[in-house]
Amino acid sequence: MQDRLEIFGGSGEPLLFAHANGYPPGSYRRLLDRLAAQYAVTGYRHRPLWSRQPAPVRADWNQFANDLIHTLERSASPPVWMMGHSLGGVVAMLAAIRRPELFRGVILLDPVFVKTRLALGLNMTPRSRLQKIPMIRRALNRPDRFTDVQSAFDFHRGKRAFSGFDDEVLWDYIRSGIRQGEHGEWELAYPAGWEAAVYSSLPLVWPRLLRLRVPTLGIRGETSDILSAAGLQRWQRLQPKAELHTLPGGHLFPLEYPDLTAERVLDFLARQPR
């Protein structure tokens, strides 16, 4: 089980963090270090970072939730505060609905809550056409090997997806996101096949939100292309007791604005009954 967990330190109530697709927990070091000033913070690694199985064509997000539940039952000290970004937010939600006694509450950072028709359309896309979807094609075609750590940093520094990261956060992503291979080269720790498999499926989230009963903080990135402003309003209607906010940045706002994100999370946690 220890290959699924990454300790960030701190003391107090346990807070477990589940990362986005392709971004290992260490990518969020600055955010998690801020939270570790008041909580015992642990990063949780999804299946692509520890499974030896080849990536499927489509990932099963419910299996990811089962993995999280299994880990909490055996390795953590539930109930925990559970925070998740993107994929991690949906997995946290699914697990908290299934086993609410394991969670003090959930903090969902730009979870993948998209329109039902988009999720159904993706799930019904024939396998032969999946690789034509731009996000999946980019995941499969991105360079996954580098001669050294600096060249990996330089490559990602020039990519639009990482343009909102300052150098410190980008280095955190590089140090946690690549590993040395058998022949001395550096490779992505999160396999491209798994990244594409996650992009190839989506669970239907809206009906499930009606069953999410634990204390909930939800935060959307102001320019997110994943969770829309209308989606945030729908979320509020389905879960009226949830506390929902918008912060600057896009879908990756926890990495673009880690200090501001930490402030909002700590403010929410400070107002919860002990």
PEKA-V460288 format. One record per residue. RES is the residue in one letter. NEAR is the number of other ideal C-beta (glycine too) atoms within 8 Angstrom. D_CENTER is the distance of its C-alpha to the mean C-alpha in whole Angstrom. Layout:
# PEKA-V460288
RES & NEAR & D_CENTER
RES & NEAR & D_CENTER
This chain:
# PEKA-V460288
M & 7 & 19
Q & 5 & 19
D & 7 & 17
R & 11 & 14
L & 13 & 14
E & 10 & 14
I & 7 & 17
F & 14 & 16
G & 7 & 19
G & 11 & 21
S & 4 & 23
G & 6 & 23
E & 8 & 21
P & 11 & 18
L & 13 & 14
L & 14 & 12
F & 17 & 8
A & 15 & 5
H & 16 & 3
A & 9 & 2
N & 10 & 6
G & 7 & 9
Y & 12 & 7
P & 13 & 8
P & 13 & 8
G & 12 & 12
S & 13 & 11
Y & 16 & 10
R & 10 & 13
R & 11 & 15
L & 13 & 13
L & 13 & 13
D & 10 & 17
R & 12 & 18
L & 16 & 16
A & 12 & 18
A & 7 & 21
Q & 8 & 21
Y & 14 & 19
A & 11 & 19
V & 14 & 15
T & 13 & 14
G & 16 & 10
Y & 15 & 10
R & 12 & 9
H & 13 & 9
R & 10 & 12
P & 11 & 12
L & 11 & 13
W & 7 & 16
S & 6 & 17
R & 2 & 20
Q & 4 & 21
P & 4 & 21
A & 10 & 18
P & 7 & 19
V & 6 & 20
R & 9 & 17
A & 13 & 15
D & 8 & 15
W & 14 & 12
N & 8 & 14
Q & 9 & 15
F & 14 & 11
A & 12 & 12
N & 8 & 16
D & 11 & 14
L & 13 & 13
I & 12 & 16
H & 8 & 18
T & 13 & 16
L & 14 & 17
E & 7 & 20
R & 7 & 21
S & 8 & 20
A & 11 & 19
S & 4 & 21
P & 10 & 20
P & 6 & 20
V & 14 & 17
W & 14 & 15
M & 16 & 11
M & 16 & 9
G & 19 & 5
H & 16 & 3
S & 14 & 4
L & 16 & 4
G & 16 & 3
G & 16 & 6
V & 16 & 8
V & 15 & 8
A & 17 & 9
M & 16 & 12
L & 14 & 13
A & 15 & 14
A & 14 & 15
I & 9 & 17
R & 8 & 19
R & 9 & 19
P & 9 & 19
E & 6 & 22
L & 12 & 19
F & 16 & 17
R & 10 & 19
G & 11 & 16
V & 17 & 13
I & 14 & 11
L & 15 & 9
L & 14 & 8
D & 16 & 9
P & 15 & 8
V & 11 & 9
F & 11 & 13
V & 10 & 15
K & 6 & 19
T & 7 & 20
R & 6 & 23
L & 9 & 20
A & 13 & 18
L & 9 & 21
G & 8 & 23
L & 11 & 20
N & 9 & 20
M & 5 & 24
T & 10 & 24
P & 5 & 26
R & 6 & 25
S & 4 & 27
R & 8 & 26
L & 13 & 22
Q & 8 & 23
K & 6 & 24
I & 12 & 21
P & 5 & 20
M & 7 & 17
I & 13 & 17
R & 10 & 20
R & 8 & 19
A & 12 & 16
L & 10 & 19
N & 5 & 22
R & 7 & 20
P & 5 & 22
D & 7 & 20
R & 8 & 23
F & 12 & 25
T & 5 & 28
D & 7 & 26
V & 10 & 24
Q & 6 & 25
S & 9 & 26
A & 12 & 22
F & 11 & 21
D & 8 & 24
F & 10 & 23
H & 11 & 19
R & 9 & 21
G & 5 & 23
K & 8 & 20
R & 4 & 19
A & 5 & 15
F & 10 & 16
S & 6 & 19
G & 8 & 17
F & 11 & 16
D & 5 & 19
D & 7 & 21
E & 7 & 19
V & 13 & 16
L & 13 & 16
W & 9 & 18
D & 13 & 15
Y & 15 & 13
I & 12 & 17
R & 9 & 17
S & 11 & 14
G & 13 & 14
I & 11 & 17
R & 6 & 20
Q & 6 & 24
G & 9 & 25
E & 3 & 28
H & 4 & 30
G & 5 & 29
E & 9 & 27
W & 12 & 23
E & 11 & 21
L & 9 & 17
A & 9 & 15
Y & 12 & 13
P & 9 & 16
A & 10 & 16
G & 9 & 17
W & 12 & 14
E & 13 & 12
A & 14 & 15
A & 13 & 15
V & 12 & 11
Y & 10 & 13
S & 13 & 16
S & 11 & 15
L & 10 & 14
P & 10 & 15
L & 9 & 17
V & 13 & 15
W & 9 & 18
P & 6 & 21
R & 12 & 19
L & 12 & 18
L & 7 & 22
R & 6 & 21
L & 13 & 18
R & 4 & 21
V & 10 & 19
P & 8 & 19
T & 13 & 16
L & 15 & 15
G & 13 & 13
I & 16 & 13
R & 14 & 13
G & 16 & 14
E & 10 & 17
T & 6 & 18
S & 13 & 14
D & 5 & 15
I & 10 & 13
L & 13 & 14
S & 7 & 17
A & 7 & 20
A & 6 & 21
G & 12 & 18
L & 13 & 18
Q & 8 & 21
R & 9 & 21
W & 13 & 18
Q & 10 & 21
R & 6 & 24
L & 9 & 22
Q & 10 & 21
P & 6 & 24
K & 5 & 23
A & 11 & 19
E & 7 & 19
L & 11 & 18
H & 9 & 18
T & 9 & 17
L & 13 & 17
P & 8 & 18
G & 12 & 16
G & 11 & 14
H & 10 & 11
L & 13 & 10
F & 17 & 12
P & 12 & 10
L & 13 & 11
E & 13 & 14
Y & 10 & 15
P & 13 & 14
D & 9 & 17
L & 9 & 18
T & 14 & 14
A & 11 & 15
E & 9 & 19
R & 12 & 17
V & 13 & 15
L & 11 & 18
D & 8 & 21
F & 11 & 19
L & 10 & 19
A & 6 & 23
R & 5 & 24
Q & 9 & 23
P & 2 & 26
R & 2 & 26
